[in-house]
Amino acid sequence: MWTVVLTRPLGLANDDDKTLQAGGVYSVGFAVHDDNITTRGHHVSYVRTLGLGAEADIKAVRLP
């Protein structure tokens, strides 16, 4: 089992960044790459939902 902690501001400065809002649900996917092998090795997740104070596959929490 892995525990991963990702942090980022809800609103970002660049025009192409996705703004996140409390109560929102967003589609996300994850990829893990192994660069220490001679062939390209990686694992890609199925699409999951990320909720900020909303029901979703992954429930994000706001840090103090």
N, CA, C and O atoms as CSV, one atom per row, in Angstrom:
chain,resi,resn,atom,element,x,y,z
A,1,MET,N,N,0.849,-1.174,0.000
A,1,MET,CA,C,0.000,0.000,0.000
A,1,MET,C,C,0.893,1.235,0.000
A,1,MET,O,O,1.899,1.285,0.708
A,2,TRP,N,N,0.524,2.218,-0.788
A,2,TRP,CA,C,1.233,3.484,-0.845
A,2,TRP,C,C,0.338,4.589,-0.305
A,2,TRP,O,O,-0.879,4.565,-0.485
A,3,THR,N,N,0.950,5.545,0.351
A,3,THR,CA,C,0.269,6.768,0.731
A,3,THR,C,C,0.988,7.910,0.037
A,3,THR,O,O,2.194,8.089,0.205
A,4,VAL,N,N,0.255,8.670,-0.731
A,4,VAL,CA,C,0.842,9.771,-1.490
A,4,VAL,C,C,0.187,11.069,-1.038
A,4,VAL,O,O,-1.035,11.152,-0.909
A,5,VAL,N,N,1.013,12.074,-0.800
A,5,VAL,CA,C,0.507,13.385,-0.411
A,5,VAL,C,C,0.881,14.375,-1.514
A,5,VAL,O,O,2.060,14.580,-1.804
A,6,LEU,N,N,-0.130,14.981,-2.120
A,6,LEU,CA,C,0.070,16.007,-3.138
A,6,LEU,C,C,-0.489,17.308,-2.602
A,6,LEU,O,O,-1.577,17.328,-2.027
A,7,THR,N,N,0.240,18.390,-2.784
A,7,THR,CA,C,-0.269,19.693,-2.358
A,7,THR,C,C,-0.149,20.681,-3.514
A,7,THR,O,O,0.782,20.621,-4.316
A,8,ARG,N,N,-1.110,21.581,-3.574
A,8,ARG,CA,C,-1.077,22.674,-4.539
A,8,ARG,C,C,-2.126,23.698,-4.146
A,8,ARG,O,O,-3.099,23.363,-3.470
A,9,PRO,N,N,-1.937,24.946,-4.562
A,9,PRO,CA,C,-2.958,25.960,-4.285
A,9,PRO,C,C,-4.235,25.642,-5.071
A,9,PRO,O,O,-4.173,25.005,-6.123
A,10,LEU,N,N,-5.376,26.078,-4.570
A,10,LEU,CA,C,-6.625,25.863,-5.295
A,10,LEU,C,C,-6.656,26.683,-6.580
A,10,LEU,O,O,-7.050,26.178,-7.632
A,11,GLY,N,N,-6.247,27.931,-6.499
A,11,GLY,CA,C,-6.204,28.797,-7.679
A,11,GLY,C,C,-4.758,29.032,-8.076
A,11,GLY,O,O,-3.934,29.379,-7.230
A,12,LEU,N,N,-4.441,28.852,-9.331
A,12,LEU,CA,C,-3.080,29.049,-9.817
A,12,LEU,C,C,-3.045,30.210,-10.799
A,12,LEU,O,O,-4.090,30.639,-11.289
A,13,ALA,N,N,-1.862,30.720,-11.089
A,13,ALA,CA,C,-1.712,31.954,-11.857
A,13,ALA,C,C,-1.786,31.774,-13.372
A,13,ALA,O,O,-2.180,32.708,-14.071
A,14,ASN,N,N,-1.426,30.623,-13.895
A,14,ASN,CA,C,-1.373,30.447,-15.340
A,14,ASN,C,C,-2.765,30.222,-15.928
A,14,ASN,O,O,-3.616,29.589,-15.303
A,15,ASP,N,N,-2.989,30.744,-17.135
A,15,ASP,CA,C,-4.287,30.616,-17.793
A,15,ASP,C,C,-4.681,29.173,-18.081
A,15,ASP,O,O,-5.869,28.854,-18.127
A,16,ASP,N,N,-3.691,28.293,-18.276
A,16,ASP,CA,C,-4.001,26.899,-18.612
A,16,ASP,C,C,-4.065,25.982,-17.396
A,16,ASP,O,O,-4.202,24.769,-17.554
A,17,ASP,N,N,-3.970,26.532,-16.189
A,17,ASP,CA,C,-4.090,25.734,-14.966
A,17,ASP,C,C,-5.559,25.539,-14.610
A,17,ASP,O,O,-6.382,26.425,-14.839
A,18,LYS,N,N,-5.880,24.389,-14.054
A,18,LYS,CA,C,-7.249,24.094,-13.622
A,18,LYS,C,C,-7.466,24.675,-12.234
A,18,LYS,O,O,-6.749,24.326,-11.296
A,19,THR,N,N,-8.445,25.554,-12.094
A,19,THR,CA,C,-8.794,26.107,-10.793
A,19,THR,C,C,-9.685,25.111,-10.071
A,19,THR,O,O,-10.666,24.628,-10.636
A,20,LEU,N,N,-9.350,24.806,-8.833
A,20,LEU,CA,C,-10.140,23.885,-8.019
A,20,LEU,C,C,-10.986,24.683,-7.047
A,20,LEU,O,O,-10.541,25.701,-6.517
A,21,GLN,N,N,-12.216,24.219,-6.810
A,21,GLN,CA,C,-13.121,24.921,-5.913
A,21,GLN,C,C,-13.704,23.964,-4.892
A,21,GLN,O,O,-13.957,22.798,-5.195
A,22,ALA,N,N,-13.916,24.461,-3.680
A,22,ALA,CA,C,-14.550,23.656,-2.636
A,22,ALA,C,C,-15.903,23.166,-3.142
A,22,ALA,O,O,-16.666,23.934,-3.729
A,23,GLY,N,N,-16.198,21.892,-2.916
A,23,GLY,CA,C,-17.446,21.292,-3.376
A,23,GLY,C,C,-17.362,20.723,-4.779
A,23,GLY,O,O,-18.321,20.126,-5.268
A,24,GLY,N,N,-16.217,20.904,-5.434
A,24,GLY,CA,C,-16.058,20.431,-6.806
A,24,GLY,C,C,-15.626,18.973,-6.882
A,24,GLY,O,O,-15.033,18.443,-5.943
A,25,VAL,N,N,-15.927,18.332,-8.004
A,25,VAL,CA,C,-15.502,16.961,-8.287
A,25,VAL,C,C,-14.759,17.006,-9.619
A,25,VAL,O,O,-15.254,17.580,-10.589
A,26,TYR,N,N,-13.580,16.406,-9.668
A,26,TYR,CA,C,-12.701,16.495,-10.830
A,26,TYR,C,C,-12.223,15.107,-11.234
A,26,TYR,O,O,-12.022,14.242,-10.381
A,27,SER,N,N,-12.041,14.893,-12.531
A,27,SER,CA,C,-11.494,13.644,-13.046
A,27,SER,C,C,-9.973,13.712,-12.972
A,27,SER,O,O,-9.369,14.707,-13.372
A,28,VAL,N,N,-9.352,12.638,-12.452
A,28,VAL,CA,C,-7.894,12.578,-12.331
A,28,VAL,C,C,-7.402,11.203,-12.763
A,28,VAL,O,O,-8.160,10.233,-12.785
A,29,GLY,N,N,-6.133,11.139,-13.101
A,29,GLY,CA,C,-5.467,9.882,-13.414
A,29,GLY,C,C,-4.033,9.973,-12.927
A,29,GLY,O,O,-3.485,11.067,-12.791
A,30,PHE,N,N,-3.432,8.838,-12.669
A,30,PHE,CA,C,-2.075,8.811,-12.125
A,30,PHE,C,C,-1.212,7.861,-12.935
A,30,PHE,O,O,-1.701,6.874,-13.484
A,31,ALA,N,N,0.080,8.169,-13.004
A,31,ALA,CA,C,1.036,7.302,-13.686
A,31,ALA,C,C,2.291,7.213,-12.838
A,31,ALA,O,O,2.736,8.201,-12.254
A,32,VAL,N,N,2.858,6.012,-12.778
A,32,VAL,CA,C,4.109,5.772,-12.058
A,32,VAL,C,C,5.101,5.227,-13.068
A,32,VAL,O,O,4.813,4.250,-13.759
A,33,HIS,N,N,6.276,5.858,-13.162
A,33,HIS,CA,C,7.282,5.470,-14.149
A,33,HIS,C,C,8.529,4.933,-13.449
A,33,HIS,O,O,8.949,5.463,-12.420
A,34,ASP,N,N,9.109,3.890,-14.008
A,34,ASP,CA,C,10.360,3.324,-13.500
A,34,ASP,C,C,11.450,3.623,-14.517
A,34,ASP,O,O,11.523,2.974,-15.561
A,35,ASP,N,N,12.294,4.595,-14.221
A,35,ASP,CA,C,13.359,4.990,-15.142
A,35,ASP,C,C,14.638,4.196,-14.945
A,35,ASP,O,O,15.631,4.454,-15.624
A,36,ASN,N,N,14.634,3.244,-14.038
A,36,ASN,CA,C,15.852,2.477,-13.755
A,36,ASN,C,C,15.875,1.137,-14.476
A,36,ASN,O,O,16.537,0.202,-14.025
A,37,ILE,N,N,15.166,1.038,-15.580
A,37,ILE,CA,C,15.179,-0.190,-16.368
A,37,ILE,C,C,15.526,0.161,-17.814
A,37,ILE,O,O,15.419,1.323,-18.206
A,38,THR,N,N,15.935,-0.814,-18.603
A,38,THR,CA,C,16.354,-0.543,-19.976
A,38,THR,C,C,15.175,-0.401,-20.933
A,38,THR,O,O,15.339,0.127,-22.032
A,39,THR,N,N,14.000,-0.860,-20.537
A,39,THR,CA,C,12.802,-0.669,-21.345
A,39,THR,C,C,11.904,0.323,-20.618
A,39,THR,O,O,12.126,0.637,-19.448
A,40,ARG,N,N,10.930,0.793,-21.293
A,40,ARG,CA,C,10.044,1.783,-20.678
A,40,ARG,C,C,9.019,1.076,-19.797
A,40,ARG,O,O,8.147,0.368,-20.300
A,41,GLY,N,N,9.121,1.265,-18.499
A,41,GLY,CA,C,8.184,0.630,-17.576
A,41,GLY,C,C,7.333,1.670,-16.867
A,41,GLY,O,O,7.857,2.600,-16.252
A,42,HIS,N,N,6.030,1.509,-16.955
A,42,HIS,CA,C,5.145,2.415,-16.237
A,42,HIS,C,C,3.784,1.762,-15.998
A,42,HIS,O,O,3.391,0.818,-16.683
A,43,HIS,N,N,3.096,2.289,-15.022
A,43,HIS,CA,C,1.742,1.848,-14.690
A,43,HIS,C,C,0.847,3.074,-14.728
A,43,HIS,O,O,1.215,4.134,-14.220
A,44,VAL,N,N,-0.320,2.934,-15.326
A,44,VAL,CA,C,-1.257,4.036,-15.461
A,44,VAL,C,C,-2.580,3.623,-14.833
A,44,VAL,O,O,-3.054,2.507,-15.043
A,45,SER,N,N,-3.169,4.522,-14.066
A,45,SER,CA,C,-4.441,4.222,-13.408
A,45,SER,C,C,-5.616,4.424,-14.353
A,45,SER,O,O,-5.487,5.042,-15.409
A,46,TYR,N,N,-6.746,3.900,-13.957
A,46,TYR,CA,C,-8.003,4.254,-14.600
A,46,TYR,C,C,-8.378,5.658,-14.133
A,46,TYR,O,O,-7.830,6.147,-13.146
A,47,VAL,N,N,-9.293,6.300,-14.822
A,47,VAL,CA,C,-9.763,7.614,-14.397
A,47,VAL,C,C,-10.530,7.459,-13.087
A,47,VAL,O,O,-11.372,6.571,-12.947
A,48,ARG,N,N,-10.231,8.322,-12.145
A,48,ARG,CA,C,-10.914,8.349,-10.851
A,48,ARG,C,C,-11.460,9.753,-10.642
A,48,ARG,O,O,-11.105,10.677,-11.373
A,49,THR,N,N,-12.321,9.913,-9.645
A,49,THR,CA,C,-12.814,11.247,-9.319
A,49,THR,C,C,-12.177,11.717,-8.026
A,49,THR,O,O,-11.955,10.938,-7.099
A,50,LEU,N,N,-11.890,13.013,-7.988
A,50,LEU,CA,C,-11.303,13.665,-6.823
A,50,LEU,C,C,-12.301,14.704,-6.341
A,50,LEU,O,O,-12.693,15.588,-7.102
A,51,GLY,N,N,-12.715,14.605,-5.082
A,51,GLY,CA,C,-13.687,15.540,-4.534
A,51,GLY,C,C,-13.090,16.423,-3.463
A,51,GLY,O,O,-12.354,15.957,-2.593
A,52,LEU,N,N,-13.410,17.702,-3.533
A,52,LEU,CA,C,-12.998,18.666,-2.503
A,52,LEU,C,C,-14.223,18.991,-1.659
A,52,LEU,O,O,-14.955,19.935,-1.954
A,53,GLY,N,N,-14.440,18.211,-0.617
A,53,GLY,CA,C,-15.640,18.397,0.195
A,53,GLY,C,C,-16.879,17.840,-0.480
A,53,GLY,O,O,-17.997,18.241,-0.156
A,54,ALA,N,N,-16.689,16.913,-1.423
A,54,ALA,CA,C,-17.798,16.294,-2.150
A,54,ALA,C,C,-17.525,14.804,-2.272
A,54,ALA,O,O,-16.375,14.375,-2.185
A,55,GLU,N,N,-18.570,14.015,-2.472
A,55,GLU,CA,C,-18.412,12.569,-2.639
A,55,GLU,C,C,-17.652,12.273,-3.927
A,55,GLU,O,O,-17.983,12.794,-4.991
A,56,ALA,N,N,-16.631,11.431,-3.815
A,56,ALA,CA,C,-15.817,11.055,-4.975
A,56,ALA,C,C,-15.001,9.822,-4.596
A,56,ALA,O,O,-14.999,9.407,-3.437
A,57,ASP,N,N,-14.300,9.231,-5.588
A,57,ASP,CA,C,-13.438,8.083,-5.305
A,57,ASP,C,C,-12.341,8.458,-4.309
A,57,ASP,O,O,-12.034,7.699,-3.389
A,58,ILE,N,N,-11.763,9.630,-4.507
A,58,ILE,CA,C,-10.695,10.150,-3.633
A,58,ILE,C,C,-11.204,11.421,-2.997
A,58,ILE,O,O,-11.647,12.333,-3.695
A,59,LYS,N,N,-11.145,11.494,-1.672
A,59,LYS,CA,C,-11.630,12.669,-0.953
A,59,LYS,C,C,-10.442,13.527,-0.509
A,59,LYS,O,O,-9.688,13.144,0.385
A,60,ALA,N,N,-10.289,14.667,-1.132
A,60,ALA,CA,C,-9.206,15.589,-0.790
A,60,ALA,C,C,-9.591,16.373,0.460
A,60,ALA,O,O,-10.770,16.616,0.714
A,61,VAL,N,N,-8.594,16.762,1.228
A,61,VAL,CA,C,-8.820,17.576,2.419
A,61,VAL,C,C,-7.954,18.818,2.343
A,61,VAL,O,O,-6.840,18.784,1.818
A,62,ARG,N,N,-8.460,19.883,2.856
A,62,ARG,CA,C,-7.717,21.150,2.876
A,62,ARG,C,C,-6.768,21.153,4.068
A,62,ARG,O,O,-7.169,20.861,5.195
A,63,LEU,N,N,-5.519,21.483,3.811
A,63,LEU,CA,C,-4.539,21.556,4.883
A,63,LEU,C,C,-4.656,22.888,5.614
A,63,LEU,O,O,-4.994,23.912,5.019
A,64,PRO,N,N,-4.369,22.858,6.915
A,64,PRO,CA,C,-4.473,24.115,7.678
A,64,PRO,C,C,-3.407,25.117,7.284
A,64,PRO,O,O,-3.362,26.217,7.833
